[in-house]
Amino acid sequence: MGFAFSFMTEALPLPVLFGFISHFSAAGAMVLAATLPARILLHYLVRAAAIGITGPARPWLIPAQDCMRFAVWAMSFMGSNVRCGFKPLI
């Protein structure tokens, strides 16, 4: 049950889904407008606190990363077995 509720840690896909469901109403826009800057701020805070992260920050990749991680999570419920190459693991 814990893995099923891990979607709650995804910051951006949930407000986007809420926007689709609410037909991009004012409430949906406000939720997304509050979430996106908070997610970008978190990105910079973690980079500042972490040791060993070099190179420039790339905040424009945050939405793509969050949406891809959400897609992988959602697709994990589509199958009943796990494979690594051609070898079944379960």
N, C-alpha and C positions, 0 to 999 in steps of 0.2 A: 504494500500500500504506500510505502514511503516513496518509491520510484514514481508511482502514478501521480503523486502530488508535487513532484519536483518541477512541474511546469510553473509553479508559483515563483520560482527564482528567476524566471525569464522576464526581464524588465520591459523590453520593447514589443515583443510579439503580442502580448496580452492587450495592451492599449490599441494596437492596430486591429486586432480581432474585434475589440469592443467598438472601434470606429466603423468597421464593416457591418456589425450587427445593428448599430444605432443609425446606420445610413449617414455617417459623418455629421452627426448632430453637434451642437455646441458642447455638450458634455463630453462627447468623444474627443473633440479637438482639445478641450481643456485637459483631459487626462493625458493625451499624448504630449501636449505642450508642457506639462509638468514632469512627465517621465523622461523625455529625451534629454533635457539639460541635467537632470539628476544622474542619469546614466553616464553622461559625458564627464560630469564632475567626479563621479566615482572612478572613472577611468584614470583621470589625472591624479586623484588622491592615492590610488593604488600604485601608480607608477612612481610617485614621489616617495612612498613608504617602502617600496620594494628595493632591494639591493641587487645590482647587476643588470638592470634593464638599461640597455643602451640604444641609441638611435632616436630619431624623432617620434613623437606621439602621432598616431594615426586615428584620430577620432571619427573620421568618415567611414572607417571599417566597422565601427561598433554595431550599426543596424544590420549589416550583412552577417556579421558573426552571430549576433543574437538570433536572427531569423534562421540561419543554417543550423544552429544548435537546437532550436525549437523543432525544426523539420526532422532532424535526426531523432530527437526524443519521440515525436509523433510516429515516425516510421518504425520505431522499435516495437510498437504494439501490433504491427501488421503480420509478423511471423511468429512461428512457434519453435524455431530452432536457430542455432547459431553456427555459422561456418567461417572458417579461416582459410581462404583459398578454396580448395576442394575437400578439405578435411572437416567433417562435422564435429563440433565441440559438445553439442548436447544431443 
